[in-house]
Amino acid sequence: MTFDPNADISGGRVRRRGRTAGIATGGVGLGAIAIFLVAQLFGVDLTGLVGGQDASGSSQQIGTGDQAVDCKTGAEANASVDCRMQGAAASLETYWSKELPQLGGNYSSPEFVLFTDQTGTACGSATSAVGPFYCPPDRTLYVDTGFFDELRSRFGASGGPLAEMYVVAHEWGHHIQNIGGIMEQHSGRETGPTSDSVRTELQADCFAGSWAGAASTTADENGRPFLQPITDAQIKDALSAAAAVGDDRIQQASTGSVDPEGWTHGSAEQRQRWFTTGYRQGAGACDTFSVAGSRL
């Protein structure tokens, strides 16, 4: 997916965080909802990353601080991954600020932090090994952009800009679930191919697809679309990324077998299918919680 070189992406709010020297977390407790909905793309349990807190119950972080990503044009987004993240944020912000009210929700913006190696969050200390995730208590997307290289080298995805933006759109979908009350309604910790955990992740994939379907008509403040029309090859890249992080693919690669009862995010086929559903039919078709298990 290519940005219109003249599109104004300055409205995207993204921060690049400096390397963190030490982290102590606390302040906001993690309930059962956040334990499985800290939305790591490829199904890593963050329970063990939740740290302690100081005597006052407040969060502490030692680091070099955050710096705003300050890009202006789509041309910059096409040339730089940080600018591409800002462009994706600008597009997603514009899309959901209009789409969610049409679905009966009230939109509010997430925070978006890029980091390297390790960072502190309201969900605990996270390393790059965790992968991209959304932290419900602080309503923030956390992305180590080095993960995009791992999509190709470790998970076998074809890569490409739309694959990278699919990752961001998936995590933004978790923010929509959080502010819309979906996470609170479906906070079970069970696993399995029809579990609430899997349904939550597949809905985030569907929300990502709905954004992609509207991306080439979602425009900046000057009426210029952020992104040029998606090609078939770019859709294949996004579907390749969705499949690469399917529970069955990851289990097969790591253990040599597949155990559906351990699934938390859905199979490669499910993730591709729900992304495609959103892409073709829009966010209104993303109610994964009402679908019978045999059709999920």
C-alpha positions as CSV (number, residue, x, y, z in Angstrom):
1,M,0.0,0.0,0.0
2,T,1.5,3.3,-1.1
3,F,0.7,6.7,0.4
4,D,-0.2,9.6,-1.8
5,P,3.1,11.5,-1.8
6,N,1.2,14.8,-1.3
7,A,-1.1,13.6,1.5
8,D,-0.8,15.4,4.8
9,I,0.1,12.9,7.5
10,S,1.0,15.5,10.2
11,G,-2.1,14.7,12.1
12,G,-0.9,11.2,13.1
13,R,0.2,11.2,16.7
14,V,3.1,8.8,17.2
15,R,6.0,8.9,19.6
16,R,9.4,7.2,19.5
17,R,10.6,6.1,22.9
18,G,14.2,6.1,23.9
19,R,15.9,3.0,25.3
20,T,14.7,2.2,28.7
21,A,17.2,1.6,31.5
22,G,14.9,0.2,34.1
23,I,11.2,-0.2,34.8
24,A,8.9,-0.6,37.7
25,T,5.2,-0.8,37.0
26,G,2.0,-0.5,39.0
27,G,-0.8,1.9,39.5
28,V,-3.4,0.3,37.3
29,G,-4.1,-3.3,38.1
30,L,-4.4,-6.0,35.4
31,G,-7.7,-7.9,35.6
32,A,-8.5,-11.1,33.7
33,I,-9.4,-8.9,30.7
34,A,-6.0,-7.4,30.3
35,I,-4.2,-10.6,30.9
36,F,-5.3,-12.1,27.6
37,L,-6.3,-8.9,25.8
38,V,-3.0,-7.2,26.0
39,A,-3.1,-7.6,22.3
40,Q,0.2,-9.2,21.3
41,L,-0.2,-10.0,17.6
42,F,1.3,-13.5,17.8
43,G,-0.1,-14.8,21.1
44,V,2.5,-14.3,23.8
45,D,1.2,-14.3,27.3
46,L,2.2,-11.1,29.0
47,T,1.2,-12.2,32.5
48,G,4.8,-12.6,33.6
49,L,5.6,-9.2,32.4
50,V,3.5,-7.5,35.0
51,G,5.8,-6.0,37.6
52,G,5.3,-4.7,41.1
53,Q,4.7,-1.1,42.3
54,D,6.3,1.3,44.7
55,A,4.9,2.2,48.1
56,S,2.7,4.8,46.7
57,G,1.2,2.5,44.1
58,S,2.4,4.7,41.2
59,S,4.2,3.7,38.0
60,Q,7.9,4.5,37.5
61,Q,10.0,4.5,34.4
62,I,13.6,5.3,33.9
63,G,14.5,6.1,30.3
64,T,15.4,8.7,27.8
65,G,11.9,9.9,27.2
66,D,9.6,10.1,24.2
67,Q,10.1,12.2,21.0
68,A,7.2,12.9,18.7
69,V,7.5,11.5,15.2
70,D,7.3,14.6,13.1
71,C,6.6,13.8,9.4
72,K,4.5,15.9,7.0
73,T,3.8,14.1,3.8
74,G,2.9,10.7,2.3
75,A,6.3,10.8,0.4
76,E,8.0,10.6,3.8
77,A,5.7,7.8,4.8
78,N,6.7,5.8,1.7
79,A,10.4,6.3,2.6
80,S,10.6,5.8,6.3
81,V,9.0,3.2,8.7
82,D,8.5,5.7,11.5
83,C,6.8,8.1,9.1
84,R,4.8,5.2,7.7
85,M,3.6,4.5,11.3
86,Q,2.6,8.2,11.6
87,G,0.8,8.0,8.3
88,A,-1.0,4.8,9.3
89,A,-2.1,6.6,12.6
90,A,-3.4,9.6,10.6
91,S,-5.4,7.3,8.4
92,L,-6.8,5.1,11.2
93,E,-7.6,8.1,13.3
94,T,-9.6,9.7,10.5
95,Y,-11.3,6.4,9.6
96,W,-12.4,5.4,13.1
97,S,-13.4,8.9,14.2
98,K,-16.1,8.7,11.5
99,E,-16.8,4.9,11.5
100,L,-17.3,4.2,15.2
101,P,-20.1,6.8,15.7
102,Q,-21.9,5.1,12.8
103,L,-21.7,1.9,14.7
104,G,-23.2,3.5,17.9
105,G,-19.9,4.2,19.7
106,N,-18.0,7.2,21.0
107,Y,-14.5,7.5,19.6
108,S,-11.5,8.6,21.5
109,S,-7.9,8.4,20.4
110,P,-5.3,5.9,21.5
111,E,-1.6,6.7,22.2
112,F,0.9,5.1,19.9
113,V,4.5,4.5,21.0
114,L,7.4,3.0,19.0
115,F,10.2,1.5,21.0
116,T,13.4,-0.5,20.7
117,D,14.3,-3.5,22.9
118,Q,12.3,-2.8,26.0
119,T,9.7,-0.4,27.4
120,G,7.5,0.2,30.3
121,T,3.7,0.2,30.1
122,A,0.7,0.1,32.4
123,C,0.6,-3.6,31.5
124,G,4.2,-4.2,32.7
125,S,7.6,-4.3,31.3
126,A,7.6,-5.5,27.6
127,T,10.5,-6.4,25.4
128,S,10.7,-6.6,21.6
129,A,10.2,-10.4,21.9
130,V,6.6,-9.8,22.9
131,G,5.7,-8.3,19.6
132,P,3.3,-5.4,18.9
133,F,0.5,-5.1,21.5
134,Y,-2.2,-2.8,22.8
135,C,-2.3,-2.1,26.6
136,P,-5.9,-1.4,27.7
137,P,-5.1,0.4,31.0
138,D,-3.1,3.1,29.3
139,R,-4.9,2.9,26.0
140,T,-1.6,2.7,24.1
141,L,-0.3,0.8,21.1
142,Y,3.3,-0.4,21.5
143,V,5.3,-1.4,18.5
144,D,8.9,-2.3,18.1
145,T,9.3,-1.7,14.3
146,G,12.0,-4.4,14.2
147,F,9.1,-6.9,14.4
148,F,8.3,-6.1,10.7
149,D,11.6,-7.7,9.8
150,E,10.7,-10.7,11.9
151,L,7.4,-11.2,10.1
152,R,9.6,-12.1,7.1
153,S,12.6,-13.8,8.7
154,R,10.9,-15.6,11.6
155,F,7.3,-16.1,10.5
156,G,7.7,-16.4,6.8
157,A,5.4,-13.5,5.7
158,S,6.0,-11.8,2.4
159,G,6.3,-8.4,4.1
160,G,5.4,-5.1,2.5
161,P,3.9,-1.8,3.7
162,L,0.4,-3.0,3.9
163,A,1.5,-6.0,6.0
164,E,3.1,-3.5,8.4
165,M,0.0,-1.4,8.5
166,Y,-2.2,-4.4,9.1
167,V,-0.3,-5.0,12.3
168,V,-1.0,-1.4,13.4
169,A,-4.6,-1.6,12.3
170,H,-5.1,-4.9,14.2
171,E,-3.9,-3.3,17.4
172,W,-6.0,-0.2,16.8
173,G,-8.9,-2.6,16.5
174,H,-8.2,-3.6,20.1
175,H,-8.5,0.0,21.1
176,I,-11.9,0.2,19.4
177,Q,-12.9,-2.9,21.4
178,N,-11.6,-1.3,24.6
179,I,-13.4,2.0,24.3
180,G,-16.5,0.3,23.0
181,G,-16.9,-2.0,26.0
182,I,-16.3,-5.2,24.0
183,M,-13.4,-6.2,26.1
184,E,-15.3,-5.7,29.3
185,Q,-18.2,-7.8,28.0
186,H,-15.9,-10.6,26.9
187,S,-13.3,-11.0,29.5
188,G,-13.0,-14.8,29.8
189,R,-9.6,-16.3,29.9
190,E,-10.5,-19.6,28.2
191,T,-8.6,-20.7,25.1
192,G,-9.7,-22.8,22.2
193,P,-10.9,-22.3,18.6
194,T,-14.3,-20.8,19.6
195,S,-13.2,-19.0,22.8
196,D,-13.8,-15.3,23.6
197,S,-10.1,-14.8,23.3
198,V,-10.0,-16.0,19.7
199,R,-13.2,-14.2,18.8
200,T,-11.7,-11.0,20.2
201,E,-8.6,-11.4,18.1
202,L,-10.5,-12.3,14.9
203,Q,-12.7,-9.2,15.4
204,A,-9.5,-7.1,15.6
205,D,-8.4,-8.7,12.3
206,C,-11.8,-7.9,10.8
207,F,-11.6,-4.3,12.0
208,A,-8.1,-4.1,10.4
209,G,-9.7,-5.3,7.1
210,S,-12.5,-2.7,7.3
211,W,-9.9,0.1,7.6
212,A,-8.0,-1.3,4.6
213,G,-11.2,-1.5,2.6
214,A,-11.8,2.2,3.1
215,A,-8.2,3.4,3.2
216,S,-8.0,4.7,-0.3
217,T,-11.0,6.9,0.2
218,T,-10.1,8.1,3.7
219,A,-8.8,11.6,3.2
220,D,-6.7,14.2,5.0
221,E,-8.1,17.6,6.0
222,N,-7.5,18.9,2.4
223,G,-9.6,16.1,0.9
224,R,-6.7,14.2,-0.5
225,P,-6.8,10.4,0.2
226,F,-4.0,9.3,2.5
227,L,-3.4,6.1,0.5
228,Q,-3.5,5.1,-3.1
229,P,-5.8,2.2,-4.1
230,I,-4.7,-1.2,-2.8
231,T,-3.3,-3.7,-5.3
232,D,-4.0,-7.4,-5.3
233,A,-0.3,-8.0,-4.5
234,Q,-0.6,-5.8,-1.4
235,I,-3.7,-7.6,-0.2
236,K,-1.7,-10.8,-0.5
237,D,1.0,-9.3,1.6
238,A,-1.5,-8.5,4.4
239,L,-3.1,-11.9,4.2
240,S,0.4,-13.5,4.3
241,A,1.1,-11.6,7.6
242,A,-2.3,-12.6,9.0
243,A,-1.6,-16.3,8.2
244,A,2.0,-16.2,9.5
245,V,0.8,-15.3,13.0
246,G,-2.0,-17.9,13.1
247,D,-2.0,-20.1,16.2
248,D,-1.7,-23.3,14.1
249,R,1.3,-22.0,12.1
250,I,3.1,-20.9,15.3
251,Q,2.3,-24.1,17.1
252,Q,3.5,-26.2,14.2
253,A,6.7,-24.3,13.9
254,S,7.5,-24.3,17.6
255,T,6.3,-27.8,18.7
256,G,5.8,-29.8,15.5
257,S,2.1,-30.3,16.3
258,V,-1.2,-28.3,16.4
259,D,-3.4,-28.1,19.5
260,P,-6.6,-26.1,18.8
261,E,-7.5,-26.1,22.5
262,G,-4.5,-23.9,23.1
263,W,-5.4,-21.3,20.6
264,T,-5.7,-17.7,21.7
265,H,-5.7,-15.8,18.4
266,G,-7.2,-18.1,15.8
267,S,-5.9,-20.2,12.9
268,A,-4.2,-18.8,9.8
269,E,-7.3,-19.5,7.8
270,Q,-9.6,-17.8,10.4
271,R,-7.4,-14.7,10.5
272,Q,-7.2,-14.4,6.8
273,R,-11.0,-14.9,6.4
274,W,-12.0,-12.3,9.0
275,F,-9.6,-9.7,7.6
276,T,-11.2,-10.4,4.2
277,T,-14.7,-10.1,5.7
278,G,-13.9,-6.6,7.0
279,Y,-12.2,-5.6,3.8
280,R,-15.2,-6.5,1.7
281,Q,-18.1,-5.8,4.0
282,G,-16.9,-3.1,6.5
283,A,-16.8,-2.9,10.3
284,G,-20.5,-3.7,10.6
285,A,-19.8,-7.3,9.6
286,C,-17.2,-7.8,12.3
287,D,-19.5,-9.3,15.1
288,T,-17.4,-12.4,15.7
289,F,-19.2,-13.0,19.0
290,S,-22.5,-13.8,17.4
291,V,-21.2,-16.4,15.0
292,A,-21.7,-20.1,15.7
293,G,-18.6,-22.0,16.5
294,S,-18.8,-24.0,13.4
295,R,-18.7,-20.8,11.2
296,L,-16.1,-18.9,13.2
